[in-house]
Amino acid sequence: MDGQEGVPATEFPRRMGKVAPRELALHGYTRFEHLTRVRAADLLKIHGVGPKAVRILEEELAARGLSFASPGR
């Protein structure tokens, strides 16, 4: 990501800040494709991932024709 040892790089935009991508990576989410298997509400439970980060991710997913998992999944 930004040179932090032991933290996988992500493809998430820098406008999310540093904390949210790092925490997502530590939970196994490094690519937009990974986010299609998780609900937005579940991401909000991760410390450091707030509404702004989820909104940005939702916009980025939509731009790629993807979305978070539906609430029933």
C-alpha positions in Angstrom: 0.0 0.0 0.0 2.1 2.9 1.2 5.2 1.0 2.2 3.9 -0.4 5.5 5.5 -3.7 6.1 3.1 -6.6 6.4 0.1 -4.7 5.0 -1.0 -5.9 1.5 -1.4 -3.3 -1.2 -4.9 -2.4 -2.2 -6.4 -1.0 -5.4 -8.6 1.4 -3.5 -8.4 5.2 -4.2 -6.1 7.4 -2.1 -9.0 9.8 -1.5 -10.2 7.3 1.2 -7.2 8.2 3.3 -4.7 5.8 4.8 -6.6 4.1 7.6 -9.6 2.6 5.8 -7.5 0.9 3.0 -5.1 -0.5 5.6 -7.8 -1.9 7.8 -9.6 -3.4 4.8 -6.4 -5.0 3.6 -5.8 -6.5 7.1 -9.3 -8.0 6.9 -8.6 -9.5 3.5 -10.1 -6.9 1.2 -7.6 -5.6 -1.3 -9.5 -5.6 -4.6 -12.9 -4.2 -5.6 -13.9 -7.8 -6.6 -13.4 -8.8 -2.9 -16.0 -6.2 -1.8 -18.8 -7.8 -3.9 -18.8 -10.6 -1.3 -19.4 -8.4 1.7 -22.2 -6.1 2.8 -21.5 -2.4 3.3 -22.9 -2.7 6.8 -20.3 -5.3 7.6 -17.5 -3.0 6.4 -18.7 -0.3 8.7 -18.1 -2.7 11.6 -14.3 -2.6 10.8 -12.5 0.0 13.0 -11.3 2.8 10.8 -13.8 2.2 8.0 -16.5 4.8 8.2 -19.4 6.1 6.1 -17.2 8.2 3.8 -14.9 5.3 2.9 -18.0 3.1 2.2 -19.5 5.8 0.1 -16.3 6.1 -2.0 -16.1 2.4 -2.4 -19.7 2.2 -3.4 -19.1 4.8 -6.1 -16.0 3.0 -7.3 -17.8 -0.3 -7.4 -20.7 1.2 -9.4 -18.2 2.7 -11.9 -17.0 -0.8 -12.5 -20.5 -2.3 -12.8 -20.1 -4.0 -9.4 -21.8 -3.6 -6.0 -21.6 -4.7 -2.4 -23.3 -8.0 -1.5 -27.0 -7.6 -1.0 -28.3 -7.5 2.6 -29.7 -11.0 2.3 -26.3 -12.6 1.5 
